[in-house]
Amino acid sequence: MAHDQAELYPLLAQVQRGDQQALGSFYDATVGRVYAVALKVTANPALAEEIVSDVYLQVWRAAGSYSAERATPLAWLLMMAHSRAIDALRKESATTKQQVELSDDFEAADTATPNPLELTLTVEADSALQTALQLLDAPQRQLIALAFYRGLSHQEIAAHTGEPLGTIKTQLRRAQAILRAALADSFPDRGVS
């Protein structure tokens, strides 16, 4: 943990220039504080660890937006951690609200479980999707994951990555077009759109 905030300024300046070792040193000096904030807000160690990862990914991508006139490096970092933790709680709360309650009649026939044909088609579609995702570059895959697997809006993705909103929208459209074309080739008779 950083004993002197002054040592964080040059580390962050090096991170702004793309120095990965400086990011590692910045991480080592501050991770305890970031984790403590995330854990205090969420009260969930696993979620706090995920938030820590997200925060340092954001530091790497958005270091250029840091301004020493607006905040110290530690204050900037802890604001990000607090914001990510609040977002994670909101998302977790929304997910919990969407969960279906267990039926009192749990011994009734299970009509929700797919039959073997549906399972086969699902596995085939998942395999085709995984293959299609490999056609994307890493940043495009990340945007697709943030949008479709984590459920983030374009605005939230822009904030998460530090990229302009228009850039995010354009990159997502391109990635979706690549996936759509690949899946249409895999399932020409299903009308993938």
C-alpha positions, 0 to 999 in steps of 0.5 A: 500500500502506498505510504506516500501519495507522491510516489503515485503521481510518477507511476500514473504518469508512466501508466499514461505512457503505456508502461505496464510495469508502472501499472503493476507497481501502481496496483501493488501500491493501491490494491489494498485500498481499492479492495477495501472500498469495494468490499465495504460497499458490496460486502461480497468478497468475490464481487469486490475482487471482480470490481478490483479487476475492473478498476485497474482495467479502467485505470489502464484504459483511461489513465490519459483522462486523469488530471492532477488538478482535479484529484490525487491519484488515490482519490481518482482511483478510489472514486472509480472503485466506489462508482464500480461497486455501486454499479455492481450492487445496482446490477446485482439488485436488478438481477435478483429482482428478475429471478423466478421464485421456486414453485410450491408444486416442485414435483410437477412435470418439468416443462421448462427443461429443454428436450434433447433436440433443443439441447442439441440445437443450443449446443450447436448454436453455442459452438457456432457463436464461439467460432464466430466470436473468434473472428472478432479482435480482442477489443470487439469481443470485449465490447460484445461481452460488456453489452450482451453478457454483462448487460451494459448500455452503450453509455456504460460501456463508454464510461467503462472503457474510457472511449467516446460513445460514438466510437463504442456504437460504431465498434459494436455495430461492426462487431455485430455485423461480423457475427451476424454474417458468420452466424448466417453462414452457419445457419442459412435456413434459420434466418439469423438477423 
